[in-house]
Amino acid sequence: MPGQIAQRENGAVILIEHRFYGSSIPINDFTVNGLRLHTVDQAIEDFDYFARHVMLPTAGGDQLGPGKAPWIFVGGNYAGSLAAWLRVA
């Protein structure tokens, strides 16, 4: 549904992989010490950093960067919780 809304509004949907999932494993140490960055606070910081620094290519050849368009963070379950926590962070 977010993709359909984005298409209708001439927007975009960006899927960001949470650190430590898929191929986003920053270290090869799954001890307690190695997983110290696997926290909700770190996830919020990662998403905040991405939103403030990413430059996205557009169909016209330009780049869309921070401050050029609103960001809407959506999700269900854990991602929905992250969306709420990011809003108040």
C-alpha positions as CSV (number, residue, x, y, z in Angstrom):
1,M,0.0,0.0,0.0
2,P,2.8,2.6,0.7
3,G,4.1,2.0,-2.8
4,Q,0.6,2.7,-4.3
5,I,0.3,5.9,-2.3
6,A,3.8,7.0,-3.3
7,Q,3.1,6.4,-7.0
8,R,-0.2,8.3,-6.8
9,E,1.5,11.2,-5.0
10,N,4.7,11.1,-7.2
11,G,6.7,10.0,-4.2
12,A,9.1,7.1,-3.4
13,V,9.3,4.2,-1.1
14,I,12.6,3.4,0.5
15,L,13.2,0.1,2.3
16,I,16.1,0.3,4.8
17,E,17.5,-2.8,6.2
18,H,17.9,-2.8,9.9
19,R,21.5,-3.2,11.1
20,F,22.3,-6.9,11.9
21,Y,19.7,-8.3,9.5
22,G,20.3,-9.5,6.0
23,S,23.7,-8.3,4.8
24,S,23.9,-5.3,7.2
25,I,26.1,-7.0,9.8
26,P,28.7,-4.4,10.8
27,I,30.9,-6.9,12.7
28,N,31.4,-10.6,12.8
29,D,31.2,-11.0,16.5
30,F,27.9,-12.3,17.9
31,T,29.0,-12.2,21.6
32,V,27.2,-9.9,24.0
33,N,30.0,-7.3,23.5
34,G,29.7,-7.6,19.7
35,L,25.9,-7.1,19.8
36,R,26.2,-3.9,21.8
37,L,25.2,-1.9,18.7
38,H,22.0,-4.0,18.2
39,T,19.7,-1.7,20.1
40,V,16.6,0.3,19.5
41,D,18.5,3.5,20.1
42,Q,21.1,2.6,17.5
43,A,18.4,1.7,15.0
44,I,16.8,5.1,15.5
45,E,20.2,6.8,15.1
46,D,20.8,4.9,11.9
47,F,17.5,5.9,10.4
48,D,17.9,9.5,11.5
49,Y,21.4,9.6,9.9
50,F,20.1,8.2,6.7
51,A,17.2,10.7,6.4
52,R,19.6,13.6,7.1
53,H,22.4,12.6,4.7
54,V,21.0,10.4,1.8
55,M,21.0,11.8,-1.7
56,L,18.5,9.8,-3.9
57,P,18.6,9.9,-7.7
58,T,15.4,10.9,-9.4
59,A,14.0,10.0,-12.8
60,G,14.9,13.5,-14.1
61,G,18.6,13.0,-13.2
62,D,18.5,15.2,-10.2
63,Q,19.1,14.2,-6.6
64,L,16.6,14.4,-3.8
65,G,18.2,15.2,-0.5
66,P,17.3,16.2,3.0
67,G,14.9,19.1,3.3
68,K,13.5,18.7,-0.3
69,A,10.6,16.5,0.5
70,P,8.8,15.2,3.6
71,W,9.7,11.8,5.0
72,I,7.0,9.4,6.3
73,F,8.3,6.5,8.3
74,V,5.8,3.6,8.3
75,G,5.7,0.1,9.5
76,G,3.9,-2.6,11.4
77,N,4.9,-4.4,14.6
78,Y,8.5,-3.6,15.4
79,A,8.9,-1.2,12.4
80,G,5.7,0.6,13.5
81,S,7.2,0.9,17.0
82,L,10.4,2.3,15.5
83,A,8.3,4.8,13.5
84,A,6.7,6.1,16.7
85,W,10.0,6.1,18.6
86,L,11.7,7.9,15.8
87,R,9.0,10.6,15.9
88,V,9.7,11.3,19.6
89,A,13.5,11.0,19.4
